[in-house]
């Protein structure tokens, strides 16, 4: 199981800034998602490799990802 969400933006620069913001929170937490950045879109997928599934931290960081998009 994985948590995945796509976010839409008006241009590539906005998607890239979002990606950097998510990268910053991931680095602080020491837990890193898959982030695919495209023109006007970024998709973020959280899961815990060590347990091959979802952990509470994945839900917390997914919620923090939503805050970056606001």
C-alpha positions in Angstrom: 0.0 0.0 0.0 1.1 3.5 -0.8 -0.2 7.0 -0.4 -0.1 8.9 -3.7 -1.5 12.3 -4.8 -1.0 14.5 -7.8 -0.9 18.3 -7.5 -1.6 20.7 -10.3 0.2 24.0 -10.8 0.1 26.9 -13.3 3.6 26.2 -14.7 6.8 24.2 -14.3 8.4 26.7 -11.9 5.5 26.4 -9.4 5.7 22.6 -9.6 9.4 22.7 -9.0 9.0 25.0 -6.0 6.5 22.6 -4.5 8.9 19.7 -5.1 11.6 21.6 -3.2 9.2 22.2 -0.4 8.3 18.6 -0.1 11.9 17.7 -0.3 12.7 20.0 2.6 10.1 18.4 4.9 11.3 14.9 3.8 14.9 15.7 4.6 13.9 17.1 8.0 12.0 13.9 8.8 14.6 11.6 7.3 11.9 9.9 5.3 11.8 10.3 1.5 9.0 9.9 -1.0 9.0 9.4 -4.7 8.3 12.8 -6.4 7.6 13.1 -10.1 7.7 16.7 -11.3 6.3 17.6 -14.7 5.1 20.8 -16.3 2.2 22.0 -14.2 2.1 18.8 -12.1 3.8 17.0 -9.3 3.0 13.5 -8.0 4.1 12.5 -4.5 4.1 8.9 -3.2 4.7 8.0 0.4 5.3 4.6 1.9 7.8 2.9 4.2 10.3 0.7 2.5 11.4 -1.0 5.6 8.0 -2.4 6.4 6.9 -2.6 2.8 3.7 -0.7 3.6 2.3 2.3 5.4 3.4 3.7 8.8 2.0 6.5 10.8 4.8 8.7 9.6 3.6 8.3 6.0 0.2 9.8 6.9 1.8 12.6 8.8 4.1 13.5 6.0 1.3 13.2 3.4 -0.7 15.8 5.5 2.4 18.0 5.6 2.7 17.6 1.8 -0.9 19.0 1.5 0.2 22.0 3.5 3.1 22.7 1.2 0.6 22.8 -1.7 -1.6 25.5 -0.1 
